[in-house]
Amino acid sequence: MTKMTMEDGSCPPAVTPSEAEDYGSWTLKQKLEDLINCDPIHGIMPKHPKHKAYFEEKLEVS
């Protein structure tokens, strides 16, 4: 069995701040899909920071 290493491309590269997602350019469809696909009760938070902060605030109050 061969050991997989980063050199052979088996691991995804780390995301650097310069490659971070530009949430300001998201379309309405992307924003809706982000909200629809999240499940805060089970720890699946939205990716968009604004949406994530909203859910975190609401979950703290509960």
C-alpha positions in Angstrom: 0.0 0.0 0.0 1.3 3.4 -1.0 1.3 6.3 1.5 -0.5 9.3 0.2 1.3 12.6 0.6 0.6 16.2 -0.3 3.1 16.0 -3.1 1.0 13.5 -5.1 -2.0 15.8 -5.0 -4.1 13.6 -2.7 -4.7 16.4 -0.2 -6.5 19.7 -1.1 -4.4 22.8 -0.7 -5.0 25.0 2.3 -7.0 28.1 1.7 -5.1 31.3 2.3 -6.7 34.6 3.2 -6.1 35.9 -0.3 -8.1 32.9 -1.7 -11.0 33.4 0.7 -14.5 33.5 -0.7 -15.8 36.9 -1.7 -19.2 36.8 -0.1 -20.1 40.2 -1.4 -20.3 38.9 -4.9 -22.7 36.0 -4.1 -25.8 35.8 -6.2 -29.3 35.6 -4.6 -29.3 31.9 -5.6 -26.0 31.2 -3.7 -27.3 33.0 -0.6 -30.6 31.1 -0.6 -28.8 27.7 -1.1 -26.4 28.6 1.8 -29.4 29.2 4.1 -31.4 26.2 2.8 -28.5 23.8 3.2 -27.6 24.8 6.7 -28.8 23.0 9.8 -27.7 25.0 12.9 -29.3 22.5 15.3 -26.9 19.8 14.1 -23.9 22.2 13.8 -24.1 22.8 10.1 -23.8 26.6 9.9 -24.1 28.7 6.8 -20.9 29.7 5.1 -21.8 33.3 4.6 -20.5 35.2 7.7 -23.6 37.5 8.0 -25.9 34.5 8.0 -23.7 32.5 10.4 -23.6 35.4 12.8 -27.4 35.6 12.8 -27.8 32.0 13.6 -25.1 32.0 16.3 -26.9 35.0 18.0 -30.3 33.3 17.9 -28.9 30.1 19.3 -27.2 31.9 22.2 -30.5 33.4 23.3 -32.3 30.0 23.2 
